[in-house]
Amino acid sequence: MKRSEKKQLRQLQSTRQLMDIHEIMESSVRTGHGELAFFFISPLNLSLLPQEAIQSRIHDLALLLQEKGALELMALDARESLQRTRDWYQERIAVESEPKLRELLMDDCRHMDSISLLSTGKREFAIVLRVKDLTECGGELFLSSMEESIRKQGFRVRRARKQDLMRLLAIYYEQNISVERYDDLDGERWGAQ
């Protein structure tokens, strides 16, 4: 197949087809290479622990990830990146000749910096479990035992639900977290009623 034909074929595919997502289910994502189940994790009482205990938790989590070869750790920003907006302000400041407008733009840019600084600690961590087929491994029971294994390592854990999965995909692919509810199809909420 020629390069132009491949490009045309890619343009006709939906976003899910391009990402090789066959279905977003209630607690996993089915792809052409198996299912992905996501668990959100956060450490318990981290601010109260001494440095050695924190290192021990990190080590225990690393061992769990190594032991279960199908587990991967994923870190995402839980807030939108303001870098593009900040870059736009910098460009406008560089070309603006009016001193009062430059001053206002600089104030806005400083405000963006303060917002960015406040949200730097807003990270989400997820463990991704890759399996060929969840129904073959016992599905719910298998996921529950995995959740318990993570909990035993000293982490707060919860399984991602469908809206969580859609939000993760939106953050990863689009850097968009401002939506409250994600539709299965574009424009679904405005469809015929």
Rosetta blueprint (number, residue, H / E / L):
1 M L
2 K L
3 R H
4 S H
5 E H
6 K H
7 K H
8 Q H
9 L H
10 R H
11 Q H
12 L H
13 Q L
14 S L
15 T H
16 R H
17 Q H
18 L H
19 M L
20 D L
21 I E
22 H E
23 E E
24 I E
25 M L
26 E L
27 S L
28 S L
29 V E
30 R E
31 T E
32 G L
33 H L
34 G E
35 E E
36 L E
37 A E
38 F E
39 F E
40 F E
41 I E
42 S E
43 P E
44 L L
45 N L
46 L H
47 S H
48 L H
49 L L
50 P L
51 Q H
52 E H
53 A H
54 I H
55 Q H
56 S H
57 R H
58 I H
59 H H
60 D H
61 L H
62 A H
63 L H
64 L H
65 L H
66 Q H
67 E H
68 K L
69 G L
70 A L
71 L E
72 E E
73 L E
74 M E
75 A E
76 L E
77 D E
78 A L
79 R L
80 E L
81 S L
82 L L
83 Q H
84 R H
85 T H
86 R H
87 D H
88 W H
89 Y H
90 Q H
91 E H
92 R H
93 I H
94 A H
95 V H
96 E L
97 S L
98 E L
99 P H
100 K H
101 L H
102 R H
103 E H
104 L H
105 L H
106 M H
107 D H
108 D H
109 C H
110 R H
111 H H
112 M H
113 D H
114 S H
115 I H
116 S H
117 L H
118 L H
119 S L
120 T L
121 G L
122 K L
123 R E
124 E E
125 F E
126 A E
127 I E
128 V E
129 L E
130 R E
131 V E
132 K L
133 D L
134 L L
135 T L
136 E L
137 C L
138 G L
139 G L
140 E H
141 L H
142 F H
143 L H
144 S H
145 S H
146 M H
147 E H
148 E H
149 S H
150 I H
151 R H
152 K H
153 Q L
154 G L
155 F E
156 R E
157 V E
158 R E
159 R E
160 A L
161 R L
162 K H
163 Q H
164 D H
165 L H
166 M H
167 R H
168 L H
169 L H
170 A H
171 I H
172 Y H
173 Y H
174 E H
175 Q L
176 N L
177 I L
178 S L
179 V L
180 E L
181 R L
182 Y L
183 D L
184 D L
185 L L
186 D L
187 G L
188 E H
189 R H
190 W H
191 G L
192 A L
193 Q L
